[in-house]
Amino acid sequence: MELSPSIIITAGPSLDNDEILKNILSKNVSWVRFNMSHGDHEEHFTRQKRIQAAAASLGKRVNYFVDLQ
């Protein structure tokens, strides 16, 4: 079984650009991190939905985790 590396990115304002978002997700991103020290819940929720939609359009699945501090 061949293992591929996990790529983790931190979700931020640059991912609000659809072209940048799809380009980054096409690079075999496995995990998206949300840093709750920056932004509010609504901003993170909106960004997560956009990431999910972009990943689906590329036929990819990404995992999420939240950094609380």
KOLKOL-536997 format. One record per residue (C-alpha): residue number from 1; z, x, y. Coordinates in nm, 4 decimals. Layout:
{NUM, {Z, X, Y}} ...
END
This chain:
{1, {0.0000, 0.0000, 0.0000}} {2, {-0.1018, 0.1419, 0.3364}} {3, {0.1495, 0.1065, 0.6191}} {4, {0.0402, 0.0761, 0.9777}} {5, {0.2615, 0.1778, 1.2685}} {6, {0.4397, -0.0885, 1.4692}} {7, {0.3524, -0.0887, 1.8369}} {8, {0.6109, -0.2377, 2.0725}} {9, {0.5288, -0.3362, 2.4304}} {10, {0.7530, -0.4726, 2.7045}} {11, {0.6319, -0.7955, 2.8634}} {12, {0.6005, -0.7668, 3.2381}} {13, {0.3895, -0.8885, 3.5297}} {14, {0.0856, -0.6814, 3.4295}} {15, {0.0470, -0.9067, 3.1238}} {16, {-0.0210, -1.2011, 3.3555}} {17, {-0.3789, -1.0724, 3.3791}} {18, {-0.5748, -1.2197, 3.0836}} {19, {-0.8126, -0.9248, 3.0547}} {20, {-0.5285, -0.6721, 3.0439}} {21, {-0.3279, -0.8886, 2.8040}} {22, {-0.6109, -0.9258, 2.5522}} {23, {-0.6981, -0.5571, 2.5791}} {24, {-0.3395, -0.4553, 2.5027}} {25, {-0.2996, -0.7046, 2.2173}} {26, {-0.6219, -0.5805, 2.0587}} {27, {-0.4541, -0.2397, 2.0092}} {28, {-0.2536, -0.3561, 1.7047}} {29, {0.0589, -0.4570, 1.8956}} {30, {0.3240, -0.5779, 1.6505}} {31, {0.6159, -0.6588, 1.8801}} {32, {0.6638, -0.7836, 2.2353}} {33, {0.9969, -0.7161, 2.4065}} {34, {1.1378, -0.9336, 2.6834}} {35, {1.3918, -0.7648, 2.9111}} {36, {1.6204, -1.0395, 3.0418}} {37, {1.7595, -0.8081, 3.3119}} {38, {1.4391, -0.8767, 3.5071}} {39, {1.2892, -1.2170, 3.5870}} {40, {1.4240, -1.5578, 3.4946}} {41, {1.4037, -1.7691, 3.1804}} {42, {1.1102, -1.9754, 3.3080}} {43, {0.9080, -1.6620, 3.3854}} {44, {0.9718, -1.5215, 3.0364}} {45, {0.8941, -1.8554, 2.8697}} {46, {0.5641, -1.8888, 3.0580}} {47, {0.4661, -1.5306, 2.9768}} {48, {0.5543, -1.5764, 2.6082}} {49, {0.3303, -1.8839, 2.5848}} {50, {0.0405, -1.6899, 2.7447}} {51, {0.0927, -1.3996, 2.5028}} {52, {0.1028, -1.6380, 2.2076}} {53, {-0.2214, -1.8084, 2.3178}} {54, {-0.3978, -1.4758, 2.3753}} {55, {-0.2858, -1.3432, 2.0367}} {56, {-0.4079, -1.6608, 1.8661}} {57, {-0.7479, -1.6285, 2.0364}} {58, {-0.7724, -1.2785, 1.8880}} {59, {-0.6595, -1.3967, 1.5430}} {60, {-0.3414, -1.1905, 1.5696}} {61, {0.0257, -1.2582, 1.5190}} {62, {0.2908, -1.0875, 1.7266}} {63, {0.6686, -1.0844, 1.6940}} {64, {0.9109, -1.1148, 1.9835}} {65, {1.2533, -0.9803, 2.0625}} {66, {1.4815, -1.0112, 2.3625}} {67, {1.6823, -0.7354, 2.5266}} {68, {1.9840, -0.9020, 2.6858}} {69, {2.1156, -0.6041, 2.8845}} 
END
